Amino acid sequence: MPLAIEILKSSFYTTNQVPGNMAIVNQIRSAYGAIINEACSSANARLDSYILEALFFIESKGNPNAANGQAYGIGQLDPKTASNIPFWLKKRAKIMTDSQEAKIYQLFGQNLADCLLNLKWDNAPSKCSGAADSTNLITKQQLLNPEINIWLSSMYMDYLVDKYSEGGIIGIGNPTKVRMDKIIVHYNAGQGNANKVPKSLTPTDTVSFVKNNISNTTSDYILKFIGTNGLIDSITRTL
């Protein structure tokens, strides 16, 4: 069953901006639609392609060479986070599918895939660790590969959709309500900041809380994603 995502009344984008935004979304589909669809169909959670299309629009406007500080590629992942994603999905959430695990081996090879999938804890040292002052297993160069970045971004979103879903088992029965506002805070500002958001807040209240207590950038991100005229609203209108 599909995910139930609440669209907020507040807006970041105007109605006049929607056609230009959708033109870029269509460029992302044209360039990477096949990879996005494969990644979504391999996910444990119900990841519809429009979630990744929205993510890649906001993060980089579909630019596989985008760089902002230590964040790289179409999904703007940093090496530390990227190095933990397979571990989080397989060992922490225990929801990695066989297709996802096979893709990790295909993308990274036997040795590195074994290390990624068998960490003992976040950023734990392993036989694949590089420099003595870093346990990052995935590099900037790998994150600038759009296939690698899309798959890791999709696995991260799979992990977060499972973490922040409410009301029933993913994909069974009625549409699963997912707190996309909390997913966005976690993806954009990290788990520490996501943990600051009171559980009792509605998505609309979360925007105000995040603006006042965490970051205007992150509160704007929520509205870009799930506000009226935002990416989810705009894309799903055309489906």
Secondary structure as UniProt FT lines:
FT   STRAND          3..4
FT   HELIX           15..17
FT   HELIX           18..42
FT   HELIX           49..60
FT   TURN            61..62
FT   TURN            64..65
FT   STRAND          67..68
FT   TURN            69..70
FT   STRAND          71..72
FT   TURN            73..76
FT   HELIX           79..87
FT   HELIX           88..92
FT   HELIX           98..117
FT   TURN            122..123
FT   TURN            127..128
FT   TURN            132..133
FT   HELIX           140..143
FT   HELIX           146..163
FT   STRAND          165..166
FT   TURN            170..171
FT   STRAND          176..178
FT   HELIX           180..189
FT   HELIX           191..196
FT   TURN            199..200
FT   HELIX           203..213
FT   HELIX           216..226
FT   TURN            228..229
FT   HELIX           231..237
//
